[in-house]
Amino acid sequence: MLPRSVYLLLAILIAPPTQPPVGPGGRDYLYSVKTSIHGSGDAQYWLFEPEGAKSAPVVIFLHGWSAMVPGPYELWIEHIVKKGRIVIYPRYQRSLLVKAENFTPNSMEAVKLAMEELKQEGHVKPELDNVAIVGHSAGGLIAANMAVLMAGEGMPSPRALMCVEPGITERNGRKVVPLLNPEGIPDIPMLVVVGDADKNVGDMDAKHIFRMSTDVRTKNYIIVHSDDHGDPPLVADHYAPNAAKAEWRWLPEIHNGVDALDYYGFWKLFDGLCDFAFYGKNGEYAFGNTEEQRFMGMWGDGVAVRELEVYETL
């Protein structure tokens, strides 16, 4: 048996997977990114557009509590846009003093304004019959709420929904972020994704959204697992979905930027979800407990990263 120090040295020499060249989560990009900021206060929003595209589907990207600018998610947003989709990023809280019960109404207002702005000259034409919603943390709850509300508010009905580490509605008996009844989520393809090391919000709200969305026929509940086989280790904590550029990594919770948990996990799943919902392709990367869906890449020594754990029912 080798000494522990040798095992540690070997781990340091084992590199994690890099971004795949093509496909969902891959770097086969088609466009550059055009960014603009609109509105003010709680209704402020960012637009990220695939420069050169004539038209594009629309992704509503809902951030976690306190991420009032896109920086902590910027590389994921750019990935989505470079694949040929418009991203709307509602601020929904002008400061940390904004009450949580206003998060969903503020997001709805910002998205309404964004969709009107996109109809003006100088923007990529939005394909409003192809709208997807993705949200992380508090944004995961808001995403579920918006899926319930949009059609009834005269907005385009979403075609796909992904709630990433959604939470938290209640802590120590105190209400935190309101969640509407998930029974109101329409029958659209849906993913609910959690991390095995998420100590911030856990999985209570994620399981509730998944179980109670009874009208949704195509849905998977997915656990992203940590893996310390190589160096740096892959840690599926609450901040794993953050995808910050270097200038943002001074914040402890987003120091790691992007890794295989993004490429093969969050990014791949959302790409596959959108491709399936919009175009009827690549569904095997998002649903069905397939090899393509579960696969998380290979460490530098040829060992497979721990796979995604997929459930169709809970």
C-alpha positions in Angstrom: 0.0 0.0 0.0 1.4 3.4 -1.0 1.9 6.2 1.6 -0.9 8.8 1.7 1.5 11.4 0.5 2.0 9.5 -2.7 -1.8 9.2 -3.3 -2.0 13.0 -2.7 0.7 13.6 -5.3 -0.9 11.4 -7.8 -4.2 13.2 -7.3 -2.5 16.5 -8.1 -1.2 15.1 -11.3 -4.6 13.9 -12.4 -6.3 16.7 -14.3 -10.1 17.1 -14.4 -12.1 16.9 -17.7 -12.0 19.8 -20.1 -15.0 21.1 -22.0 -16.1 18.7 -24.8 -15.5 20.0 -28.3 -19.1 19.6 -29.6 -22.7 18.9 -28.5 -24.6 19.9 -25.4 -22.2 21.6 -23.0 -19.6 21.7 -25.8 -17.5 24.6 -27.2 -18.9 24.4 -30.8 -20.0 28.0 -30.7 -21.7 29.9 -33.5 -21.9 33.5 -32.3 -20.3 36.2 -30.2 -22.1 38.0 -27.4 -23.7 41.4 -27.5 -24.6 42.8 -24.0 -26.9 45.7 -23.1 -28.5 47.0 -19.8 -32.0 48.4 -19.6 -34.5 49.7 -17.0 -33.7 50.6 -13.4 -34.3 49.5 -9.9 -36.1 46.3 -9.3 -37.1 46.1 -12.9 -33.6 46.4 -14.3 -32.5 43.7 -16.7 -29.6 42.7 -18.9 -29.9 41.4 -22.5 -27.3 39.0 -24.0 -27.8 38.4 -27.7 -26.1 36.2 -30.2 -24.5 38.8 -32.5 -25.2 38.0 -36.1 -28.2 35.8 -35.6 -31.4 36.9 -37.4 -33.7 35.3 -34.7 -33.2 33.2 -31.6 -35.0 31.4 -28.8 -35.2 33.3 -25.5 -33.9 32.1 -22.1 -34.9 33.7 -18.9 -32.0 33.3 -16.5 -32.9 33.9 -12.8 -30.0 34.4 -10.4 -29.6 33.5 -6.8 -30.2 35.8 -3.9 -27.8 38.8 -4.0 -26.4 38.1 -7.4 -27.7 41.4 -8.7 -25.4 41.6 -11.6 -24.6 38.8 -14.0 -20.9 38.4 -13.1 -21.2 35.3 -11.0 -22.9 33.4 -13.9 -21.3 35.2 -16.8 -19.6 32.2 -18.5 -22.7 30.1 -18.4 -24.7 33.0 -19.8 -22.2 33.5 -22.6 -22.2 29.7 -23.3 -26.0 29.8 -23.8 -25.8 32.9 -26.1 -22.9 31.5 -28.2 -25.0 28.5 -28.8 -27.6 30.8 -30.4 -30.0 31.9 -27.7 -31.0 35.3 -26.3 -30.7 35.6 -22.5 -32.8 37.9 -20.3 -31.3 38.4 -16.9 -33.7 40.2 -14.5 -32.1 41.9 -11.6 -35.3 41.6 -9.5 -33.7 43.2 -6.4 -32.1 46.6 -6.5 -30.6 45.9 -3.0 -30.5 43.3 -0.3 -33.4 45.2 1.4 -35.9 44.2 -1.2 -38.5 41.8 0.3 -38.5 38.3 -1.0 -42.2 38.3 -1.8 -41.4 40.9 -4.5 -38.8 38.8 -6.3 -41.3 37.0 -8.6 -43.4 40.2 -9.4 -40.2 42.1 -10.1 -38.9 39.4 -12.4 -42.2 39.2 -14.2 -42.1 43.0 -14.8 -38.5 43.0 -16.0 -39.2 40.1 -18.4 -42.2 41.8 -19.9 -40.2 44.9 -20.5 -37.3 42.9 -22.0 -39.6 41.2 -24.4 -41.0 44.5 -25.6 -37.5 45.9 -25.9 -36.4 42.9 -28.0 -39.1 43.8 -30.5 -37.4 47.1 -31.2 -34.9 47.7 -34.0 -31.3 46.8 -33.3 -32.0 43.5 -31.5 -32.0 39.9 -32.6 -35.6 38.9 -33.3 -36.9 36.9 -30.3 -38.6 33.6 -31.0 -41.3 34.0 -28.4 -42.8 30.6 -29.2 -39.4 29.2 -27.9 -38.9 30.4 -24.4 -37.1 28.5 -21.6 -36.6 29.4 -17.9 -33.6 28.5 -15.8 -33.0 29.6 -12.2 -30.5 28.9 -9.5 -31.1 29.0 -5.7 -33.8 31.6 -5.0 -33.9 31.9 -8.8 -34.9 28.3 -9.0 -38.0 29.1 -7.0 -38.8 32.2 -9.1 -38.3 30.1 -12.2 -41.0 27.6 -11.0 -43.3 30.6 -10.1 -42.9 32.2 -13.5 -43.7 28.9 -15.2 -47.0 28.9 -13.3 -47.8 32.6 -14.0 -46.5 33.5 -17.5 -49.4 32.3 -19.7 -52.0 33.9 -17.4 -50.2 37.2 -17.5 -50.4 37.5 -21.3 -46.8 36.4 -21.7 -45.5 33.6 -23.9 -46.0 30.2 -22.3 -42.6 28.7 -21.5 -41.5 25.6 -23.4 -39.0 24.3 -20.9 -38.0 24.7 -17.2 -34.9 23.9 -15.2 -34.7 24.6 -11.4 -31.1 24.3 -10.1 -30.6 23.9 -6.4 -33.9 25.8 -5.7 -34.5 27.3 -2.3 -35.1 28.2 0.3 -38.8 28.7 1.2 -38.5 28.2 4.9 -35.7 28.2 7.5 -36.1 27.6 11.2 -39.9 28.0 10.9 -39.5 31.4 9.1 -40.8 31.9 5.6 -38.0 33.0 3.2 -38.7 33.0 -0.6 -42.4 32.3 -1.5 -43.1 29.4 -3.8 -46.4 29.1 -5.7 -48.1 25.7 -5.9 -46.0 23.6 -8.3 -49.2 21.9 -9.4 -49.7 25.0 -11.6 -46.5 24.3 -13.7 -47.7 23.4 -17.2 -46.9 20.2 -19.0 -43.4 21.3 -20.3 -40.1 19.4 -20.2 -38.6 20.0 -16.8 -35.4 19.3 -14.9 -34.8 19.7 -11.2 -31.1 19.5 -10.3 -29.4 19.4 -6.9 -25.8 19.1 -5.7 -24.8 16.4 -3.2 -22.7 18.9 -1.2 -25.3 21.7 -1.1 -25.5 22.7 2.6 -27.1 26.1 1.9 -30.6 25.1 0.7 -30.5 21.3 0.7 -33.0 19.4 -1.4 -36.4 20.0 0.4 -37.7 22.6 -2.1 -36.3 20.7 -5.1 -38.1 17.5 -4.1 -41.3 19.5 -3.5 -41.2 21.1 -6.9 -40.5 17.8 -8.6 -43.2 15.8 -6.7 -45.9 18.4 -6.9 -45.6 19.3 -10.6 -48.2 16.7 -11.3 -49.1 17.9 -14.8 -45.5 17.6 -16.1 -45.1 14.3 -17.9 -41.5 14.7 -19.0 -39.3 15.5 -16.0 -36.1 14.2 -14.3 -34.7 14.8 -10.8 -30.9 14.8 -11.0 -28.2 14.7 -8.3 -24.8 16.1 -9.3 -22.1 14.3 -7.3 -18.8 15.6 -6.0 -15.6 13.7 -7.0 -12.1 14.2 -5.5 -10.3 11.6 -7.6 -8.0 14.4 -9.1 -7.0 17.9 -8.5 -8.7 20.3 -8.3 -11.6 18.2 -7.0 -15.1 18.6 -8.3 -17.4 19.9 -5.5 -21.1 19.9 -6.1 -21.9 22.5 -3.5 -24.4 25.4 -3.6 -22.0 27.5 -5.7 -21.1 24.9 -8.2 -23.5 26.4 -10.9 -21.7 29.8 -10.6 -19.5 30.4 -13.7 -17.5 33.5 -13.1 -14.8 35.1 -15.1 -11.4 35.6 -13.4 -12.2 39.1 -12.1 -15.0 37.7 -10.0 -13.2 34.8 -8.4 -12.0 36.8 -5.4 -15.4 35.9 -3.9 -14.8 32.6 -1.9 -18.0 31.0 -3.1 -17.2 31.3 -6.8 -13.5 31.0 -6.8 -13.4 27.9 -9.0 -15.0 29.4 -12.1 -16.1 26.6 -14.4 -15.3 22.9 -14.4 -16.7 19.5 -15.5 -19.7 20.0 -13.2 -20.6 22.8 -15.5 -19.7 21.4 -18.9 -21.1 17.9 -18.3 -23.6 18.8 -15.7 -25.5 22.1 -15.6 -24.6 23.3 -19.1 -25.1 20.0 -20.8 -28.4 19.4 -19.1 -29.8 22.8 -20.0 -28.5 22.7 -23.6 -30.1 19.3 -24.0 -33.4 20.4 -22.4 -33.6 23.4 -24.8 -32.7 21.4 -27.9 -35.3 18.9 -27.0 -38.0 21.4 -26.2 -37.4 23.7 -29.2 -36.2 21.3 -31.9 -37.0 17.8 -30.8 -33.3 16.7 -30.7 -30.6 15.9 -28.1 -33.3 14.7 -25.6 -30.9 11.9 -24.5 -28.6 14.5 -22.9 -31.4 15.7 -20.7 -33.8 12.9 -20.1 -34.2 9.1 -19.8 -31.3 8.1 -17.5 -29.2 7.5 -20.6 -25.5 7.1 -20.8 -25.3 10.5 -22.6 -27.2 12.2 -19.7 -25.3 10.6 -16.9 -21.8 10.9 -18.4 -19.6 13.5 -16.6 -16.3 13.2 -18.5 -13.0 11.5 -17.8 -10.2 12.4 -15.4 -6.7 12.7 -16.9 -5.9 9.1 -16.0 -8.9 7.7 -17.8 -11.1 7.2 -14.8 -14.7 8.3 -15.3 -16.0 11.2 -13.2 -18.8 10.1 -10.9 -22.0 10.0 -13.0 -25.1 12.0 -12.5 -27.8 10.2 -10.6 -31.2 10.4 -12.4 -34.7 9.8 -11.2 -38.0 9.9 -13.1 -40.0 9.6 -9.9 -39.3 10.3 -6.2 
